[in-house]
Amino acid sequence: MLKGATGANPNPRIEISRLIEKLMADGRRWASAESEVAKLELVDLKNRVIRAAAWAMLALSSGLCALIALSQAGIALLTPVLGSTGLAALVVTGLLLAIAAIAIMAMRKTLSWQTESIFFRWFTRGSGMDTGR
């Protein structure tokens, strides 16, 4: 049984209500601290996404420049063999389109997604609970 500071038995309802008030106050402090941690994590995630996007833009622009230089070099290399700059450009363009088609097919295969949770099943096509399996 709980005893007060004086040693007398306090009213148990008052003691329980104090404990509940303390528990509620602790819960509010915990929720506030968790909210602050979530905000900090979100800011960190936003900064990481911005940095990743900047690196991706640099990689894409560098890749495009390299592709243009490679195309010009391929045309210059094939022109003497094929006897025509236009035909060499056509061959190089066909090769690049084939590479692009393969990359698009690989991307579509990579992006195919099997839903597992019921939450994400709502966003898939088909009959509500269909998992696509």
C-alpha positions as CSV (number, residue, x, y, z in Angstrom):
1,M,0.0,0.0,0.0
2,L,1.2,3.5,-0.8
3,K,2.2,5.8,2.1
4,G,2.5,9.5,2.0
5,A,5.5,11.5,3.2
6,T,4.1,11.7,6.7
7,G,3.6,7.9,6.9
8,A,-0.2,8.2,6.9
9,N,-2.2,6.3,4.3
10,P,-3.3,8.9,1.7
11,N,-6.4,8.7,-0.3
12,P,-5.6,6.1,-3.1
13,R,-7.8,8.0,-5.6
14,I,-5.8,11.2,-5.2
15,E,-2.5,9.3,-5.5
16,I,-3.7,7.6,-8.7
17,S,-4.9,10.8,-10.2
18,R,-1.5,12.4,-9.5
19,L,0.3,9.4,-11.1
20,I,-2.0,9.7,-14.1
21,E,-1.3,13.5,-14.4
22,K,2.4,12.8,-14.2
23,L,2.1,10.1,-16.8
24,M,0.2,12.4,-19.1
25,A,2.8,15.2,-18.7
26,D,5.6,12.7,-19.4
27,G,3.7,11.5,-22.5
28,R,3.3,15.1,-23.7
29,R,7.0,15.7,-23.2
30,W,7.9,12.5,-25.0
31,A,5.6,13.3,-27.9
32,S,7.1,16.8,-28.2
33,A,10.6,15.4,-28.2
34,E,9.7,12.8,-30.8
35,S,8.2,15.5,-33.0
36,E,11.4,17.5,-32.7
37,V,13.5,14.5,-33.7
38,A,11.2,13.8,-36.7
39,K,11.6,17.4,-37.8
40,L,15.4,17.2,-37.6
41,E,15.4,13.9,-39.5
42,L,13.2,15.5,-42.2
43,V,15.5,18.4,-42.6
44,D,18.5,16.1,-42.9
45,L,16.6,14.0,-45.4
46,K,15.7,17.1,-47.4
47,N,19.4,18.2,-47.5
48,R,20.5,14.7,-48.6
49,V,17.9,14.7,-51.4
50,I,19.1,18.1,-52.6
51,R,22.7,17.0,-52.6
52,A,21.8,13.8,-54.4
53,A,19.8,15.7,-57.0
54,A,22.7,18.0,-57.6
55,W,25.1,15.1,-58.2
56,A,22.5,13.4,-60.4
57,M,22.2,16.6,-62.6
58,L,26.0,16.7,-62.8
59,A,26.2,13.0,-63.8
60,L,23.4,13.4,-66.4
61,S,24.9,16.5,-68.0
62,S,28.3,14.9,-68.1
63,G,26.8,11.7,-69.6
64,L,25.0,13.7,-72.2
65,C,28.2,15.5,-73.2
66,A,30.1,12.2,-73.4
67,L,27.3,10.7,-75.5
68,I,27.5,13.7,-78.0
69,A,31.3,13.3,-78.2
70,L,31.0,9.6,-78.7
71,S,28.4,10.1,-81.4
72,Q,30.7,12.5,-83.2
73,A,33.6,10.2,-82.9
74,G,31.6,7.2,-84.1
75,I,30.4,9.2,-87.2
76,A,34.0,10.3,-87.9
77,L,35.2,6.7,-87.5
78,L,32.5,5.2,-89.8
79,T,32.5,7.8,-92.5
80,P,35.6,6.4,-94.4
81,V,34.3,2.9,-94.0
82,L,30.8,3.6,-95.2
83,G,31.8,6.3,-97.7
84,S,29.1,8.7,-96.5
85,T,28.7,11.0,-93.5
86,G,25.0,10.7,-93.6
87,L,25.0,6.9,-93.6
88,A,27.5,6.9,-90.7
89,A,25.3,9.3,-88.8
90,L,22.3,7.0,-89.5
91,V,24.2,3.9,-88.2
92,V,25.3,5.7,-85.0
93,T,21.8,7.0,-84.4
94,G,20.3,3.5,-84.9
95,L,22.8,2.1,-82.4
96,L,22.0,4.8,-79.8
97,L,18.2,4.2,-80.3
98,A,18.8,0.5,-79.7
99,I,20.7,1.2,-76.5
100,A,17.9,3.6,-75.4
101,A,15.2,1.0,-76.1
102,I,17.1,-1.6,-74.1
103,A,17.6,0.9,-71.2
104,I,13.8,1.7,-71.3
105,M,12.9,-2.0,-71.1
106,A,15.4,-2.5,-68.2
107,M,13.9,0.5,-66.4
108,R,10.4,-0.8,-66.8
109,K,11.4,-4.1,-65.4
110,T,13.2,-2.5,-62.5
111,L,10.2,-0.3,-61.7
112,S,7.7,-3.1,-61.6
113,W,6.6,-3.4,-58.0
114,Q,4.8,-6.1,-56.1
115,T,2.7,-4.6,-53.4
116,E,2.9,-6.3,-50.0
117,S,1.1,-4.1,-47.6
118,I,-2.6,-3.5,-47.7
119,F,-2.0,0.3,-47.7
120,F,-0.1,0.2,-51.0
121,R,-2.6,-2.3,-52.5
122,W,-5.1,0.6,-52.6
123,F,-2.9,2.4,-55.1
124,T,-2.5,-0.5,-57.5
125,R,-4.7,-1.2,-60.5
126,G,-7.1,-4.1,-60.4
127,S,-9.6,-5.3,-58.0
128,G,-8.8,-3.7,-54.6
129,M,-7.0,-6.5,-52.8
130,D,-5.2,-7.9,-55.9
131,T,-1.5,-8.2,-55.3
132,G,-0.5,-8.8,-58.9
133,R,0.7,-12.4,-58.2
